[in-house]
Every structure is written in structure tokens, then in C-alpha cells.
Amino acid sequence: MKLPEFDKEAKVRPTDITGRRDFGASRVDFDEIPIIDIQAMLGDDQAAKQAAAQKVRDAAVNVGFFYVKNHGVPETVIQAALAAAENFYALPVSVKKQYDVAVTKRHKGYVPVGGLSADPEIVDLQEGYEVGLELPESDPDYQAGSPLLGPNVWPAEQPAFQRDIYGYFEEAMALGKRLYRLFALALDMPEDYFEPLVTKPCAQLRILYYPDTEPQEAAVGIGPHTDYESFTLLWQSQSGLQVQNRAGQWIEAPPIPGTFIINIADMMMRWTNDLFVSTPHRVINLSGKKRNSMALFFAANHDTVVECLPSCADAANPPKYPPTHFGYWIENMHSFSYAYRWDERGKLPDPEEAAQALLAQRNP
């Protein structure tokens, strides 16, 4: 799959995803999206870690999606975050809009219906709340202008929201770092390879709410897309997630108790020279019920330069992509997807040019 190129004159985010208007999906045995036990990453058994890493590699190469169980995130933390999210979304619209990202002018806070569109021709029927690392106003990257870093925005009406949502964020981040170690092993790299690159990641937790609809209606919660970052860690309350296979068919990926679903994203695909696949997916809510999900989009540090990993290229398979600046890649993508950033299209630093400039500074 070819990743989208940046067109500075474009009015919408480019895409090559097909089958966007066909809302049907096949029910299949979901061992086709593997369930992988990653308990080994909580211990020191290197053979067990390597065995889990091989399963992850197979899934990342062939599917781009997999479930993980025995992941180490307490169920009590998940349920507390879910309750906090439901309480927030039950607030009046007038209250929620006080925390709108269009008001805060940084990528923290509430995203109303219409504030995000993965497919520019479809209005996504969802509300969201964006949370990142808790950083002070004085943070140098925030002061330098990065909307992906800096202080979070917390609703004053619900003090428990900060405690329970950020508690979940911290647990999910810890799992994300364990997954980075697992990916490193899966790529024949040292287990700690990614650790220096995730000391202050511009990772983003999106707390999502999809309202209930008539069961016979195809409610597009989010249109077809691939994710921008390294990988996504998703918890979901109801069915609705659909994954596009290599034949262009959509299959359902329902919640499985005790698991998270993980998908490879664009930057990991670039890092691995297309070995790992960033697979198109969407949310179609046909259950007739409200749907909650919590998606951690795990990134790297803002100024990370993504270059083909040594284990993913050789003379017969040279690097396919130029070095890419992680933070500016995400920001450019946001300018196509988030309404509050539409006016920045074509004005943000080009992620490939920014990477070259950064490399020149580091290697004068």
C-alpha cells in the first residue's frame, strides 16, 4: 500500500483506500486476526519473549492487526476510565464545548461531532477527547509551538475525569512501551532499541463516544483510514471496528474480553520498509447501541527521525522512503483530519525536509 504524499495545495487528506461506501462486512473466525499472549513481556524469560515476538512479526507482516491478552493493564483501571468517559459525554453540549480543541488551540481537549473526518467526504459520527503526556506550560517543546505537547485540558465539572482517564493513559503508555520492546525483538533489533526514542513521545489517547443509532442504519463512526503513528492500542465496548484485508474485503474485529487490539500505523510501516503493514480500517456502528472506545496512538519523541531500520533493508531491498520527521508527519496529517487545523494545510514544515535539516544539525 502506498502511503499518501503531501500535496501542499490539497484541500483534503489524500487517500488511496478503496471500498469506502460499501458498509457491509463479513463475519469470519477471528483467529484470522491473531490473539497473542504477551505475558512474557512482564518477565525475564528471553525464549518466551522471542516466541511472542515471532507471533507479532507474523501478524504485523500478514495482517497489520492483532489482539493481545495477558497485557498487564488492570481491568479496574479500564472500567474506571470508561465510567469517567460516560459521565463526561453525558454533560450538556454547552459544557463540553468549553473544552473544544478549537478553543484550546492545542491538541488537548474535546472534539465535537464534525471536528474530525478521516474520510473528507463522510462526516464521522463521533465525539472525542484528546489526552497526552501531562507537561507544564513551561515545557520547551510546547513553548516552541508544538500543539502535540504541553498541558492537558481537564473538565472542571468532573474532577474524577482527570484521575481516572490519566490513570488509564499511564497504564496504556506502559503497555505501549512493552509493545515497542516486542516490536524491536520481532525486527531482530535489541529489545531496548526504541527506548531512547520514547522518553517524551507525542503519543495521544483519544477517548471516543459513538452515539446509538437505529440498528438498520449504517452509521459511519469514522471513515476508512490508516493511523499516522507507530501503532495503536485500542479498547472497545461494542463491535463496529472493521479491517480491510488484502483483497479489499471488510471484516469485523469485535471486542474480545481481556484483550486490546493493536494495529500497525504509518510510521512503523516506514521504519520497517513496508515489512509491517499499516492496514486500512473504519468504524461502522450497526449495533443500535452507543459505543465507547479508548485509542492510544503511540508515537515517538517529536523530533525523532524515522529511517529504515538496519534489519529491514539490504542490497536487494533498499530503503523505500526518505528520512521523515515524526512530529511534523503527525501535524501535517492532523491538518487534513481535524477541522480546527484545516487552515494550517501547506503551512507546516514538510516532514521529509525537516528530517534532512535535523540530520544535518546532528551530523555537521
Buried (B, 14 or more C-beta within 10 A) or exposed (E): BEBBEBEEEBEBBEBEBEBBEEBEBEEEEBEEBBBBBBBBBEEEEEEBBBBBBEBBBBBBBBBBBBBBBBBEBEEEBBEBBBEBBBBBBEBEEEBBBBBBBBEBEBBBBBBBBEBBBBBBEBEBBBBBBBBBBBBEEEBEBBEEEBBBBBBBBBBEBBEEBBBBBBBBBEBBBEBBBBBBBBBBBBBEBEBEBBEEBBEBBBBBBBBBBBBEBEEEEEBBBBBBBBBBBBBBBBBBBBBBBBBBBEEEBBBBBBBBEEBBBBBBBBBBBBBBBBBBBBBBBBBBBBBEBBBBBBBBBBBBBBBBBBBBBEBBBEEEEEEBBBBBBBBBBBBBBBBBBBBBBEEBBBEBBBBBBBBBEBEEEEEE
